[in-house]
């Protein structure tokens, strides 16, 4: 038996990065890109290495280029962390896994480190494959927490639950991580929203802006933990933006959603340094009349466009700065 599973890219529509600070967010799944995992029984437990895991290079320039594109770590560490946490979850819940080995292979079309949640997609797809292989059911509301624990506890990745929630639920989801509820249940409150109520959306990204999200968010984490009043105030506003955005989506109020997306980025820029190239993405999109904010920690943006004429203008102008524009497939 060969198990085949997938998990897709995601884009933060509103509220990020407040999800890591007991805030609120809205995310959409982006089915244009995904992580794919194949798993089948074998004599030994074998994690197949992919190109990003191999430490053999043509020359020093190839090494530098590879690090710039993929970071210092490949995906096999994500698969290992997923396997370990899955095993611990089963043991904690009194399920003894049978002694049968497997070979697991991953691949991903998600542009790396541009704020589209490529790492969590690999972990989520790996968890789904393990669940099928061992016939183990993990409640969908708990799967994101398990995926997050693999990244935080095992790999030290500074992250929130947003990516893992939308990759588990897919579609469009409103998430509330209110502190008391979160600490009592080890998860947030998740509400599916009808994607058909969303206006025209575009995503633009530049692979040469790739960066590790944990590094970007570390300064916010430090200030938040120190009780910085300005950071806490702005994160509270960003969370409120997501709450208002939920109402705007339910009411099909595209004008309000447009304003909130721009405000989300403007608030974020007050507590995080925005690089010149990332700001160029935002400014170029807004100069075309579209709204624009980060999908995650930088490298890609999402926004609302009015019609095909504006979309064409976005493609032309963003291509000039080496950015690719897509319309996200959500359903």
Buried (B, 14 or more C-beta within 10 A) or exposed (E): EEBEBBBBBBBBBBBBBBBBBBBBBBBBBBBBBBBBBBBBEEEEEEBEBBEBBEEEEEEEEEEEEBEBBBBEBBBBBBBBBBBBBBBBBBEEEEEEEEEEEBBBBBBBEBBBBBBBBBBBBBBBBBBBBBBBBBEBEBEEBBBBBBBBBBBBEBBEBBBBBBBBBBBBBBBBBBBBBBEEBBEEEBBBBBEEBEBEBBBBBBBBBBBEBBBBBBEBBEEBBEBBEEEBEEBBEBBBBBBBBBBBBBEBBEEEBBEBBBBBBBBBBEBBBEBBEBBEBBEBBBEBBBEBBBBBBBBBBBBBBBBBBBEEEBBEBBBEBBEEEEBBBBEBEBE
